[in-house]
């Protein structure tokens, strides 16, 4: 049909973020994928003290950080860093499109 645009289907991928911190009382996943809004992605702690959260992300690069008991923390399992406007660093994750 002429004049009708079809919406391209964007394939989102399930991404699991994790942080080992048995002593933490609460951990939130924050990043540019949720406008740095911690309440959107609270993390759950398992019996071994590892906090996890799965999110669906479209392919692309994202900056993120953890908010642990009110303190910003970088991901110790990810050495891809980008300086932020606060004089600290955010982690970078690259979500690739698997075709």
N, C-alpha and C positions, 0 to 999 in steps of 0.2 A: 504494500500500500504506500503510495507516494505521500510524503509529508509527515508520516508518523515515525517518530524516533523510537527505537527500541532501547531499553535500558540494558547496558552491558552488565552481566552478572559478575559481581566481584566475589572472588573466592576468599573467604576468611578462613584463617587457620586457628586451631586451638593451641594456645601457648601457655605453658605452665611456668610460673615464677615460684622460686622457693628460697627460703632463708633459714639457716640453722641458728636458732637462738632460744634455747630451752628456758632461759630466765625471763624472757619478755612476757609482759602481761597482755599486750595487744600490738598487732602489726597490720599496717595498711599498705597496699600497693598503690603508688601514685605515679602518674606520668602524663605526657602530653596526649595520650590516647583517652584519658578521662579528665582532661583539663586540670590535672593536679588536685583533684577532689578526693580526699582519702576515704570518705564514707561510701564511695561507689564500689570500692574493692577491698573490703576487709579480708584478711587472710585467716586461715584456720590452722591451728597447731595440731600435729599428730602426736602419738604417744612417745615418739623419739625426740620431740622438741623441734621438729622442722615445721615451719610455717609454709603453707602452699596456697596458691590461687591460680585458677585457670581463667583465661580471658580469650575471647575471639577477636583476632586482629586481622585487618586487611594487609596485604603485602606492603612493605615500606620500612623506613627507619623510625624508631621511636626512642625518646628519652624517658627514663624512669628512675625512681628511687623508692626506698622503703621508709615508712614513718613508724619507728619503733618506740613505743612508750613516749610519744611526743617529740622524739629526736630523729632528724633526717639521717639516714644511713645509706651508703652505697652498697651495691651487691658485691660481696667479696668473691663470688664465683664468676664475675664478669669483669675483665680488665679493659673493656671498651668504654672509654670515658670521654665526656665532652664538658668543658668548663661552662658553668652557668653564671648568671648575673649576681649571685650571692658570694662569689669568690670560692665556691666549692665545685664539685663535679656531679654530673648525672651520668648514669650508665646508659649505654646505647644497645638496643637490640634491633637486629635486621630480620624482619619476617619476609621470607622469600615465597614466591608463588610456585607451587609444585604443579606442573601441568602434566 
